[in-house]
């Protein structure tokens, strides 16, 4: 799966989870935790699958680049979780 497909999947999941944030403090906590779990799971899957492929194809030479690409997708996902839930919830 390409990085763009990962980003699109994370974007869709994040947008679905934003709805959870409408419930004040508990919505923020639930939405942030759920969104964070999705982002971290996607990151772990990306690193695991990408590193395995990098080791198989390039004998591990491309592994750092794979990890950097996964981190580049993970950072905006986490930022979106935090900012979207905070913006959707408003003042607590």
C-alpha positions in Angstrom: 0.0 0.0 0.0 1.4 3.3 -1.0 1.9 6.2 1.4 -0.9 8.1 -0.4 -3.4 5.3 0.3 -2.3 5.3 3.9 -2.8 9.0 4.2 -6.2 8.8 2.6 -7.3 6.0 4.9 -6.0 7.9 7.9 -7.8 11.0 6.7 -11.1 9.2 6.3 -10.8 7.4 9.7 -9.9 10.7 11.4 -12.9 12.4 9.9 -15.2 9.7 11.1 -13.7 10.0 14.6 -14.3 13.8 14.7 -18.0 13.1 15.2 -17.1 11.5 18.6 -15.6 14.8 19.7 -19.0 16.5 19.9 -19.6 15.3 23.4 -17.6 17.8 25.5 -14.9 16.4 27.7 -15.8 12.7 27.4 -16.1 13.2 23.6 -12.7 14.8 23.5 -11.2 12.0 25.5 -12.9 9.3 23.6 -12.3 10.8 20.2 -8.6 11.6 20.9 -7.9 8.2 22.3 -9.7 6.4 19.5 -8.0 8.6 16.9 -4.6 8.2 18.5 -5.0 4.4 18.6 -5.9 4.4 14.8 -2.9 6.6 14.0 -0.4 4.5 16.1 -1.8 1.2 14.7 -1.4 2.5 11.2 2.1 3.7 11.9 3.1 0.3 13.4 1.6 -1.5 10.5 3.4 0.8 8.0 6.7 0.3 9.7 6.3 -3.4 10.1 5.2 -4.1 6.5 7.5 -1.5 5.0 10.6 -2.7 6.9 9.9 -6.3 6.0 9.6 -5.4 2.3 12.7 -3.2 2.6 14.7 -6.0 4.1 13.5 -8.5 1.5 14.1 -6.3 -1.5 17.1 -4.1 -0.5 18.7 -6.2 2.3 17.6 -3.5 4.8 19.3 -0.6 3.1 15.9 1.2 2.5 14.5 0.5 6.0 15.4 4.0 7.3 13.6 5.6 4.4 10.6 3.5 5.0 10.5 4.5 8.6 10.9 8.1 7.7 8.0 7.8 5.2 5.8 6.2 7.9 6.7 8.9 10.4 5.9 11.5 7.7 2.3 10.1 7.5 1.9 9.6 11.2 2.7 13.2 12.2 -0.2 14.8 10.3 -2.5 12.1 11.4 -1.7 12.8 15.1 -1.9 16.6 14.5 -5.3 16.1 12.9 -6.5 14.0 15.8 -5.6 16.7 18.3 -6.6 19.8 16.4 -9.8 18.4 14.9 -11.1 17.0 18.3 -10.2 20.2 20.1 -11.8 22.4 17.4 -14.9 20.3 17.3 -15.3 20.2 21.0 -14.7 23.8 21.8 -14.3 25.0 25.3 -14.5 22.3 28.0 
